[in-house]
Amino acid sequence: MSDFPHEFEPFLDSTQAATLVQVHPKTLQRYARAGRVTGYRVGKLWRFRASDLVLPLKEEDTTENDLDDGARAR
């Protein structure tokens, strides 16, 4: 039996995480600084969890698409 209630999820560096969500690493870091995605600073480096990235960016894409559709209708 494990002492940990959850399975261990490794951290991704900026390049790995950016590849996962198909943005440039600097863009992902900017999103983290702005609070749009959850990121962790370790010294000068950013680290991310894949589970923290997938939903916020998908929800944002949906919102942006809805806004684009509204702008085109005018």
PDB file with one MODEL, atoms N, CA, C and O in Angstrom:
MODEL        1
ATOM      1  N   MET A   1       0.832  -1.176   0.000  1.00  0.00           N
ATOM      2  CA  MET A   1       0.000   0.000   0.000  1.00  0.00           C
ATOM      3  C   MET A   1       0.879   1.243   0.000  1.00  0.00           C
ATOM      4  O   MET A   1       1.886   1.297   0.706  1.00  0.00           O
ATOM      5  N   SER A   2       0.506   2.225  -0.778  1.00  0.00           N
ATOM      6  CA  SER A   2       1.289   3.444  -0.918  1.00  0.00           C
ATOM      7  C   SER A   2       0.910   4.466   0.148  1.00  0.00           C
ATOM      8  O   SER A   2      -0.246   4.541   0.565  1.00  0.00           O
ATOM      9  N   ASP A   3       1.895   5.257   0.587  1.00  0.00           N
ATOM     10  CA  ASP A   3       1.643   6.332   1.536  1.00  0.00           C
ATOM     11  C   ASP A   3       1.077   7.570   0.840  1.00  0.00           C
ATOM     12  O   ASP A   3       0.531   8.458   1.494  1.00  0.00           O
ATOM     13  N   PHE A   4       1.210   7.627  -0.495  1.00  0.00           N
ATOM     14  CA  PHE A   4       0.754   8.779  -1.248  1.00  0.00           C
ATOM     15  C   PHE A   4      -0.632   8.519  -1.828  1.00  0.00           C
ATOM     16  O   PHE A   4      -0.869   7.473  -2.431  1.00  0.00           O
ATOM     17  N   PRO A   5      -1.543   9.467  -1.646  1.00  0.00           N
ATOM     18  CA  PRO A   5      -2.904   9.254  -2.141  1.00  0.00           C
ATOM     19  C   PRO A   5      -3.016   9.360  -3.662  1.00  0.00           C
ATOM     20  O   PRO A   5      -3.978   8.859  -4.245  1.00  0.00           O
ATOM     21  N   HIS A   6      -2.044  10.008  -4.312  1.00  0.00           N
ATOM     22  CA  HIS A   6      -2.118  10.216  -5.751  1.00  0.00           C
ATOM     23  C   HIS A   6      -0.858   9.681  -6.428  1.00  0.00           C
ATOM     24  O   HIS A   6       0.204   9.568  -5.815  1.00  0.00           O
ATOM     25  N   GLU A   7      -1.008   9.367  -7.673  1.00  0.00           N
ATOM     26  CA  GLU A   7       0.123   8.901  -8.454  1.00  0.00           C
ATOM     27  C   GLU A   7       1.043  10.088  -8.764  1.00  0.00           C
ATOM     28  O   GLU A   7       0.571  11.209  -8.957  1.00  0.00           O
ATOM     29  N   PHE A   8       2.331   9.844  -8.810  1.00  0.00           N
ATOM     30  CA  PHE A   8       3.314  10.885  -9.089  1.00  0.00           C
ATOM     31  C   PHE A   8       3.218  11.339 -10.538  1.00  0.00           C
ATOM     32  O   PHE A   8       3.205  10.512 -11.450  1.00  0.00           O
ATOM     33  N   GLU A   9       3.150  12.650 -10.754  1.00  0.00           N
ATOM     34  CA  GLU A   9       3.132  13.212 -12.102  1.00  0.00           C
ATOM     35  C   GLU A   9       4.400  14.043 -12.284  1.00  0.00           C
ATOM     36  O   GLU A   9       4.598  15.028 -11.572  1.00  0.00           O
ATOM     37  N   PRO A  10       5.249  13.663 -13.215  1.00  0.00           N
ATOM     38  CA  PRO A  10       6.500  14.405 -13.388  1.00  0.00           C
ATOM     39  C   PRO A  10       6.248  15.808 -13.940  1.00  0.00           C
ATOM     40  O   PRO A  10       5.254  16.059 -14.622  1.00  0.00           O
ATOM     41  N   PHE A  11       7.166  16.703 -13.632  1.00  0.00           N
ATOM     42  CA  PHE A  11       7.115  18.052 -14.180  1.00  0.00           C
ATOM     43  C   PHE A  11       7.714  18.055 -15.580  1.00  0.00           C
ATOM     44  O   PHE A  11       8.616  17.276 -15.886  1.00  0.00           O
ATOM     45  N   LEU A  12       7.202  18.934 -16.415  1.00  0.00           N
ATOM     46  CA  LEU A  12       7.733  19.137 -17.755  1.00  0.00           C
ATOM     47  C   LEU A  12       8.475  20.462 -17.778  1.00  0.00           C
ATOM     48  O   LEU A  12       8.080  21.410 -17.099  1.00  0.00           O
ATOM     49  N   ASP A  13       9.558  20.535 -18.562  1.00  0.00           N
ATOM     50  CA  ASP A  13      10.207  21.829 -18.720  1.00  0.00           C
ATOM     51  C   ASP A  13       9.410  22.650 -19.733  1.00  0.00           C
ATOM     52  O   ASP A  13       8.436  22.160 -20.304  1.00  0.00           O
ATOM     53  N   SER A  14       9.820  23.884 -19.953  1.00  0.00           N
ATOM     54  CA  SER A  14       9.066  24.780 -20.838  1.00  0.00           C
ATOM     55  C   SER A  14       8.935  24.238 -22.248  1.00  0.00           C
ATOM     56  O   SER A  14       7.875  24.357 -22.863  1.00  0.00           O
ATOM     57  N   THR A  15       9.995  23.649 -22.765  1.00  0.00           N
ATOM     58  CA  THR A  15       9.975  23.130 -24.130  1.00  0.00           C
ATOM     59  C   THR A  15       9.015  21.954 -24.254  1.00  0.00           C
ATOM     60  O   THR A  15       8.221  21.895 -25.194  1.00  0.00           O
ATOM     61  N   GLN A  16       9.083  21.021 -23.311  1.00  0.00           N
ATOM     62  CA  GLN A  16       8.194  19.857 -23.343  1.00  0.00           C
ATOM     63  C   GLN A  16       6.733  20.279 -23.203  1.00  0.00           C
ATOM     64  O   GLN A  16       5.871  19.796 -23.937  1.00  0.00           O
ATOM     65  N   ALA A  17       6.461  21.168 -22.271  1.00  0.00           N
ATOM     66  CA  ALA A  17       5.087  21.619 -22.035  1.00  0.00           C
ATOM     67  C   ALA A  17       4.557  22.405 -23.226  1.00  0.00           C
ATOM     68  O   ALA A  17       3.400  22.240 -23.614  1.00  0.00           O
ATOM     69  N   ALA A  18       5.389  23.254 -23.803  1.00  0.00           N
ATOM     70  CA  ALA A  18       4.968  24.047 -24.956  1.00  0.00           C
ATOM     71  C   ALA A  18       4.664  23.157 -26.154  1.00  0.00           C
ATOM     72  O   ALA A  18       3.729  23.426 -26.907  1.00  0.00           O
ATOM     73  N   THR A  19       5.446  22.104 -26.333  1.00  0.00           N
ATOM     74  CA  THR A  19       5.187  21.152 -27.413  1.00  0.00           C
ATOM     75  C   THR A  19       3.835  20.479 -27.210  1.00  0.00           C
ATOM     76  O   THR A  19       3.095  20.261 -28.169  1.00  0.00           O
ATOM     77  N   LEU A  20       3.518  20.154 -25.969  1.00  0.00           N
ATOM     78  CA  LEU A  20       2.253  19.494 -25.655  1.00  0.00           C
ATOM     79  C   LEU A  20       1.045  20.350 -26.045  1.00  0.00           C
ATOM     80  O   LEU A  20       0.063  19.835 -26.579  1.00  0.00           O
ATOM     81  N   VAL A  21       1.119  21.647 -25.779  1.00  0.00           N
ATOM     82  CA  VAL A  21      -0.019  22.534 -26.051  1.00  0.00           C
ATOM     83  C   VAL A  21       0.155  23.344 -27.337  1.00  0.00           C
ATOM     84  O   VAL A  21      -0.673  24.197 -27.658  1.00  0.00           O
ATOM     85  N   GLN A  22       1.219  23.076 -28.055  1.00  0.00           N
ATOM     86  CA  GLN A  22       1.482  23.650 -29.372  1.00  0.00           C
ATOM     87  C   GLN A  22       1.577  25.175 -29.357  1.00  0.00           C
ATOM     88  O   GLN A  22       0.946  25.864 -30.159  1.00  0.00           O
ATOM     89  N   VAL A  23       2.382  25.681 -28.425  1.00  0.00           N
ATOM     90  CA  VAL A  23       2.733  27.094 -28.395  1.00  0.00           C
ATOM     91  C   VAL A  23       4.244  27.193 -28.221  1.00  0.00           C
ATOM     92  O   VAL A  23       4.901  26.199 -27.913  1.00  0.00           O
ATOM     93  N   HIS A  24       4.788  28.371 -28.415  1.00  0.00           N
ATOM     94  CA  HIS A  24       6.221  28.587 -28.217  1.00  0.00           C
ATOM     95  C   HIS A  24       6.515  28.578 -26.714  1.00  0.00           C
ATOM     96  O   HIS A  24       5.681  29.034 -25.932  1.00  0.00           O
ATOM     97  N   PRO A  25       7.687  28.066 -26.286  1.00  0.00           N
ATOM     98  CA  PRO A  25       8.005  28.039 -24.851  1.00  0.00           C
ATOM     99  C   PRO A  25       7.906  29.403 -24.171  1.00  0.00           C
ATOM    100  O   PRO A  25       7.439  29.489 -23.035  1.00  0.00           O
ATOM    101  N   LYS A  26       8.332  30.458 -24.838  1.00  0.00           N
ATOM    102  CA  LYS A  26       8.253  31.802 -24.246  1.00  0.00           C
ATOM    103  C   LYS A  26       6.796  32.244 -24.066  1.00  0.00           C
ATOM    104  O   LYS A  26       6.469  32.941 -23.105  1.00  0.00           O
ATOM    105  N   THR A  27       5.932  31.840 -24.985  1.00  0.00           N
ATOM    106  CA  THR A  27       4.512  32.158 -24.868  1.00  0.00           C
ATOM    107  C   THR A  27       3.928  31.465 -23.644  1.00  0.00           C
ATOM    108  O   THR A  27       3.168  32.070 -22.888  1.00  0.00           O
ATOM    109  N   LEU A  28       4.281  30.201 -23.449  1.00  0.00           N
ATOM    110  CA  LEU A  28       3.798  29.457 -22.290  1.00  0.00           C
ATOM    111  C   LEU A  28       4.300  30.090 -20.994  1.00  0.00           C
ATOM    112  O   LEU A  28       3.549  30.179 -20.022  1.00  0.00           O
ATOM    113  N   GLN A  29       5.543  30.525 -20.967  1.00  0.00           N
ATOM    114  CA  GLN A  29       6.083  31.194 -19.788  1.00  0.00           C
ATOM    115  C   GLN A  29       5.341  32.500 -19.514  1.00  0.00           C
ATOM    116  O   GLN A  29       5.072  32.836 -18.361  1.00  0.00           O
ATOM    117  N   ARG A  30       5.015  33.227 -20.569  1.00  0.00           N
ATOM    118  CA  ARG A  30       4.254  34.470 -20.430  1.00  0.00           C
ATOM    119  C   ARG A  30       2.858  34.181 -19.865  1.00  0.00           C
ATOM    120  O   ARG A  30       2.371  34.912 -19.003  1.00  0.00           O
ATOM    121  N   TYR A  31       2.215  33.104 -20.358  1.00  0.00           N
ATOM    122  CA  TYR A  31       0.914  32.703 -19.831  1.00  0.00           C
ATOM    123  C   TYR A  31       1.019  32.387 -18.339  1.00  0.00           C
ATOM    124  O   TYR A  31       0.132  32.750 -17.566  1.00  0.00           O
ATOM    125  N   ALA A  32       2.087  31.720 -17.934  1.00  0.00           N
ATOM    126  CA  ALA A  32       2.271  31.357 -16.524  1.00  0.00           C
ATOM    127  C   ALA A  32       2.465  32.615 -15.671  1.00  0.00           C
ATOM    128  O   ALA A  32       1.884  32.723 -14.592  1.00  0.00           O
ATOM    129  N   ARG A  33       3.273  33.558 -16.144  1.00  0.00           N
ATOM    130  CA  ARG A  33       3.481  34.804 -15.394  1.00  0.00           C
ATOM    131  C   ARG A  33       2.164  35.574 -15.244  1.00  0.00           C
ATOM    132  O   ARG A  33       1.923  36.199 -14.211  1.00  0.00           O
ATOM    133  N   ALA A  34       1.319  35.526 -16.271  1.00  0.00           N
ATOM    134  CA  ALA A  34       0.041  36.241 -16.250  1.00  0.00           C
ATOM    135  C   ALA A  34      -1.045  35.483 -15.486  1.00  0.00           C
ATOM    136  O   ALA A  34      -2.120  36.031 -15.239  1.00  0.00           O
ATOM    137  N   GLY A  35      -0.779  34.229 -15.111  1.00  0.00           N
ATOM    138  CA  GLY A  35      -1.749  33.431 -14.378  1.00  0.00           C
ATOM    139  C   GLY A  35      -2.763  32.714 -15.262  1.00  0.00           C
ATOM    140  O   GLY A  35      -3.752  32.181 -14.760  1.00  0.00           O
ATOM    141  N   ARG A  36      -2.529  32.694 -16.569  1.00  0.00           N
ATOM    142  CA  ARG A  36      -3.457  32.019 -17.491  1.00  0.00           C
ATOM    143  C   ARG A  36      -3.306  30.507 -17.418  1.00  0.00           C
ATOM    144  O   ARG A  36      -4.259  29.777 -17.691  1.00  0.00           O
ATOM    145  N   VAL A  37      -2.118  30.025 -17.052  1.00  0.00           N
ATOM    146  CA  VAL A  37      -1.871  28.598 -16.815  1.00  0.00           C
ATOM    147  C   VAL A  37      -1.073  28.487 -15.522  1.00  0.00           C
ATOM    148  O   VAL A  37      -0.443  29.451 -15.088  1.00  0.00           O
ATOM    149  N   THR A  38      -1.103  27.309 -14.913  1.00  0.00           N
ATOM    150  CA  THR A  38      -0.344  27.072 -13.691  1.00  0.00           C
ATOM    151  C   THR A  38       1.063  26.629 -14.054  1.00  0.00           C
ATOM    152  O   THR A  38       1.255  25.648 -14.771  1.00  0.00           O
ATOM    153  N   GLY A  39       2.029  27.358 -13.554  1.00  0.00           N
ATOM    154  CA  GLY A  39       3.431  27.017 -13.757  1.00  0.00           C
ATOM    155  C   GLY A  39       4.179  27.230 -12.461  1.00  0.00           C
ATOM    156  O   GLY A  39       3.714  27.957 -11.583  1.00  0.00           O
ATOM    157  N   TYR A  40       5.329  26.604 -12.335  1.00  0.00           N
ATOM    158  CA  TYR A  40       6.117  26.677 -11.111  1.00  0.00           C
ATOM    159  C   TYR A  40       7.519  27.157 -11.447  1.00  0.00           C
ATOM    160  O   TYR A  40       8.185  26.581 -12.308  1.00  0.00           O
ATOM    161  N   ARG A  41       7.972  28.211 -10.773  1.00  0.00           N
ATOM    162  CA  ARG A  41       9.328  28.705 -10.960  1.00  0.00           C
ATOM    163  C   ARG A  41      10.261  27.916 -10.044  1.00  0.00           C
ATOM    164  O   ARG A  41      10.020  27.801  -8.842  1.00  0.00           O
ATOM    165  N   VAL A  42      11.315  27.384 -10.621  1.00  0.00           N
ATOM    166  CA  VAL A  42      12.360  26.710  -9.857  1.00  0.00           C
ATOM    167  C   VAL A  42      13.641  27.446 -10.223  1.00  0.00           C
ATOM    168  O   VAL A  42      14.260  27.169 -11.251  1.00  0.00           O
ATOM    169  N   GLY A  43      14.031  28.391  -9.363  1.00  0.00           N
ATOM    170  CA  GLY A  43      15.141  29.259  -9.720  1.00  0.00           C
ATOM    171  C   GLY A  43      14.720  30.128 -10.902  1.00  0.00           C
ATOM    172  O   GLY A  43      13.728  30.853 -10.825  1.00  0.00           O
ATOM    173  N   LYS A  44      15.479  30.051 -11.995  1.00  0.00           N
ATOM    174  CA  LYS A  44      15.135  30.810 -13.197  1.00  0.00           C
ATOM    175  C   LYS A  44      14.317  29.995 -14.190  1.00  0.00           C
ATOM    176  O   LYS A  44      13.912  30.510 -15.232  1.00  0.00           O
ATOM    177  N   LEU A  45      14.073  28.732 -13.876  1.00  0.00           N
ATOM    178  CA  LEU A  45      13.400  27.830 -14.815  1.00  0.00           C
ATOM    179  C   LEU A  45      11.917  27.681 -14.487  1.00  0.00           C
ATOM    180  O   LEU A  45      11.513  27.784 -13.329  1.00  0.00           O
ATOM    181  N   TRP A  46      11.122  27.442 -15.507  1.00  0.00           N
ATOM    182  CA  TRP A  46       9.709  27.157 -15.344  1.00  0.00           C
ATOM    183  C   TRP A  46       9.476  25.670 -15.471  1.00  0.00           C
ATOM    184  O   TRP A  46      10.106  25.006 -16.294  1.00  0.00           O
ATOM    185  N   ARG A  47       8.573  25.140 -14.657  1.00  0.00           N
ATOM    186  CA  ARG A  47       8.162  23.742 -14.737  1.00  0.00           C
ATOM    187  C   ARG A  47       6.641  23.701 -14.770  1.00  0.00           C
ATOM    188  O   ARG A  47       5.971  24.545 -14.176  1.00  0.00           O
ATOM    189  N   PHE A  48       6.107  22.707 -15.474  1.00  0.00           N
ATOM    190  CA  PHE A  48       4.666  22.604 -15.672  1.00  0.00           C
ATOM    191  C   PHE A  48       4.232  21.159 -15.505  1.00  0.00           C
ATOM    192  O   PHE A  48       5.024  20.239 -15.708  1.00  0.00           O
ATOM    193  N   ARG A  49       2.969  20.959 -15.133  1.00  0.00           N
ATOM    194  CA  ARG A  49       2.351  19.630 -15.130  1.00  0.00           C
ATOM    195  C   ARG A  49       1.423  19.571 -16.332  1.00  0.00           C
ATOM    196  O   ARG A  49       0.693  20.524 -16.605  1.00  0.00           O
ATOM    197  N   ALA A  50       1.450  18.472 -17.040  1.00  0.00           N
ATOM    198  CA  ALA A  50       0.592  18.312 -18.218  1.00  0.00           C
ATOM    199  C   ALA A  50      -0.874  18.473 -17.836  1.00  0.00           C
ATOM    200  O   ALA A  50      -1.641  19.079 -18.584  1.00  0.00           O
ATOM    201  N   SER A  51      -1.270  17.946 -16.696  1.00  0.00           N
ATOM    202  CA  SER A  51      -2.677  18.022 -16.275  1.00  0.00           C
ATOM    203  C   SER A  51      -3.111  19.459 -15.980  1.00  0.00           C
ATOM    204  O   SER A  51      -4.299  19.771 -16.061  1.00  0.00           O
ATOM    205  N   ASP A  52      -2.172  20.330 -15.642  1.00  0.00           N
ATOM    206  CA  ASP A  52      -2.496  21.737 -15.388  1.00  0.00           C
ATOM    207  C   ASP A  52      -2.664  22.525 -16.677  1.00  0.00           C
ATOM    208  O   ASP A  52      -3.269  23.598 -16.668  1.00  0.00           O
ATOM    209  N   LEU A  53      -2.143  22.016 -17.775  1.00  0.00           N
ATOM    210  CA  LEU A  53      -2.124  22.776 -19.025  1.00  0.00           C
ATOM    211  C   LEU A  53      -3.285  22.492 -19.955  1.00  0.00           C
ATOM    212  O   LEU A  53      -3.784  23.409 -20.607  1.00  0.00           O
ATOM    213  N   VAL A  54      -3.718  21.282 -20.031  1.00  0.00           N
ATOM    214  CA  VAL A  54      -4.650  20.871 -21.080  1.00  0.00           C
ATOM    215  C   VAL A  54      -5.985  21.602 -20.989  1.00  0.00           C
ATOM    216  O   VAL A  54      -6.421  22.179 -21.985  1.00  0.00           O
ATOM    217  N   LEU A  55      -6.644  21.601 -19.849  1.00  0.00           N
ATOM    218  CA  LEU A  55      -7.975  22.204 -19.740  1.00  0.00           C
ATOM    219  C   LEU A  55      -7.990  23.725 -19.855  1.00  0.00           C
ATOM    220  O   LEU A  55      -8.834  24.250 -20.581  1.00  0.00           O
ATOM    221  N   PRO A  56      -7.098  24.472 -19.175  1.00  0.00           N
ATOM    222  CA  PRO A  56      -7.180  25.934 -19.295  1.00  0.00           C
ATOM    223  C   PRO A  56      -7.016  26.428 -20.733  1.00  0.00           C
ATOM    224  O   PRO A  56      -7.715  27.353 -21.148  1.00  0.00           O
ATOM    225  N   LEU A  57      -6.115  25.834 -21.487  1.00  0.00           N
ATOM    226  CA  LEU A  57      -5.895  26.299 -22.851  1.00  0.00           C
ATOM    227  C   LEU A  57      -7.029  25.878 -23.771  1.00  0.00           C
ATOM    228  O   LEU A  57      -7.374  26.620 -24.691  1.00  0.00           O
ATOM    229  N   LYS A  58      -7.620  24.706 -23.548  1.00  0.00           N
ATOM    230  CA  LYS A  58      -8.762  24.290 -24.362  1.00  0.00           C
ATOM    231  C   LYS A  58      -9.958  25.203 -24.098  1.00  0.00           C
ATOM    232  O   LYS A  58     -10.657  25.590 -25.034  1.00  0.00           O
ATOM    233  N   GLU A  59     -10.198  25.549 -22.840  1.00  0.00           N
ATOM    234  CA  GLU A  59     -11.310  26.436 -22.510  1.00  0.00           C
ATOM    235  C   GLU A  59     -11.085  27.810 -23.128  1.00  0.00           C
ATOM    236  O   GLU A  59     -12.029  28.441 -23.605  1.00  0.00           O
ATOM    237  N   GLU A  60      -9.848  28.272 -23.122  1.00  0.00           N
ATOM    238  CA  GLU A  60      -9.520  29.575 -23.693  1.00  0.00           C
ATOM    239  C   GLU A  60      -9.747  29.575 -25.198  1.00  0.00           C
ATOM    240  O   GLU A  60     -10.260  30.554 -25.739  1.00  0.00           O
ATOM    241  N   ASP A  61      -9.378  28.504 -25.882  1.00  0.00           N
ATOM    242  CA  ASP A  61      -9.591  28.400 -27.326  1.00  0.00           C
ATOM    243  C   ASP A  61     -11.077  28.481 -27.639  1.00  0.00           C
ATOM    244  O   ASP A  61     -11.465  29.142 -28.603  1.00  0.00           O
ATOM    245  N   THR A  62     -11.904  27.833 -26.859  1.00  0.00           N
ATOM    246  CA  THR A  62     -13.344  27.862 -27.067  1.00  0.00           C
ATOM    247  C   THR A  62     -13.877  29.273 -26.894  1.00  0.00           C
ATOM    248  O   THR A  62     -14.700  29.730 -27.687  1.00  0.00           O
ATOM    249  N   THR A  63     -13.415  29.962 -25.866  1.00  0.00           N
ATOM    250  CA  THR A  63     -13.857  31.324 -25.615  1.00  0.00           C
ATOM    251  C   THR A  63     -13.428  32.244 -26.747  1.00  0.00           C
ATOM    252  O   THR A  63     -14.223  33.066 -27.204  1.00  0.00           O
ATOM    253  N   GLU A  64     -12.187  32.123 -27.211  1.00  0.00           N
ATOM    254  CA  GLU A  64     -11.701  32.959 -28.300  1.00  0.00           C
ATOM    255  C   GLU A  64     -12.481  32.686 -29.583  1.00  0.00           C
ATOM    256  O   GLU A  64     -12.791  33.619 -30.324  1.00  0.00           O
ATOM    257  N   ASN A  65     -12.801  31.423 -29.857  1.00  0.00           N
ATOM    258  CA  ASN A  65     -13.573  31.094 -31.046  1.00  0.00           C
ATOM    259  C   ASN A  65     -14.966  31.700 -30.967  1.00  0.00           C
ATOM    260  O   ASN A  65     -15.486  32.180 -31.974  1.00  0.00           O
ATOM    261  N   ASP A  66     -15.576  31.687 -29.792  1.00  0.00           N
ATOM    262  CA  ASP A  66     -16.892  32.290 -29.617  1.00  0.00           C
ATOM    263  C   ASP A  66     -16.822  33.793 -29.861  1.00  0.00           C
ATOM    264  O   ASP A  66     -17.717  34.367 -30.481  1.00  0.00           O
ATOM    265  N   LEU A  67     -15.758  34.430 -29.374  1.00  0.00           N
ATOM    266  CA  LEU A  67     -15.594  35.858 -29.583  1.00  0.00           C
ATOM    267  C   LEU A  67     -15.375  36.168 -31.060  1.00  0.00           C
ATOM    268  O   LEU A  67     -15.926  37.137 -31.583  1.00  0.00           O
ATOM    269  N   ASP A  68     -14.567  35.343 -31.734  1.00  0.00           N
ATOM    270  CA  ASP A  68     -14.321  35.558 -33.161  1.00  0.00           C
ATOM    271  C   ASP A  68     -15.615  35.436 -33.947  1.00  0.00           C
ATOM    272  O   ASP A  68     -15.857  36.233 -34.854  1.00  0.00           O
ATOM    273  N   ASP A  69     -16.453  34.458 -33.623  1.00  0.00           N
ATOM    274  CA  ASP A  69     -17.725  34.270 -34.327  1.00  0.00           C
ATOM    275  C   ASP A  69     -18.621  35.495 -34.124  1.00  0.00           C
ATOM    276  O   ASP A  69     -19.293  35.934 -35.057  1.00  0.00           O
ATOM    277  N   GLY A  70     -18.631  36.040 -32.919  1.00  0.00           N
ATOM    278  CA  GLY A  70     -19.440  37.219 -32.648  1.00  0.00           C
ATOM    279  C   GLY A  70     -18.954  38.437 -33.404  1.00  0.00           C
ATOM    280  O   GLY A  70     -19.755  39.248 -33.868  1.00  0.00           O
ATOM    281  N   ALA A  71     -17.651  38.565 -33.529  1.00  0.00           N
ATOM    282  CA  ALA A  71     -17.086  39.712 -34.248  1.00  0.00           C
ATOM    283  C   ALA A  71     -17.395  39.621 -35.728  1.00  0.00           C
ATOM    284  O   ALA A  71     -17.628  40.647 -36.368  1.00  0.00           O
ATOM    285  N   ARG A  72     -17.403  38.430 -36.285  1.00  0.00           N
ATOM    286  CA  ARG A  72     -17.689  38.249 -37.707  1.00  0.00           C
ATOM    287  C   ARG A  72     -19.146  38.523 -38.017  1.00  0.00           C
ATOM    288  O   ARG A  72     -19.473  38.946 -39.126  1.00  0.00           O
ATOM    289  N   ALA A  73     -20.027  38.290 -37.057  1.00  0.00           N
ATOM    290  CA  ALA A  73     -21.461  38.447 -37.295  1.00  0.00           C
ATOM    291  C   ALA A  73     -21.860  39.918 -37.412  1.00  0.00           C
ATOM    292  O   ALA A  73     -22.921  40.229 -37.955  1.00  0.00           O
ATOM    293  N   ARG A  74     -21.035  40.807 -36.916  1.00  0.00           N
ATOM    294  CA  ARG A  74     -21.370  42.242 -36.914  1.00  0.00           C
ATOM    295  C   ARG A  74     -21.178  42.875 -38.238  1.00  0.00           C
ATOM    296  O   ARG A  74     -21.417  44.073 -38.390  1.00  0.00           O
TER     297      ARG A  74
ENDMDL
END
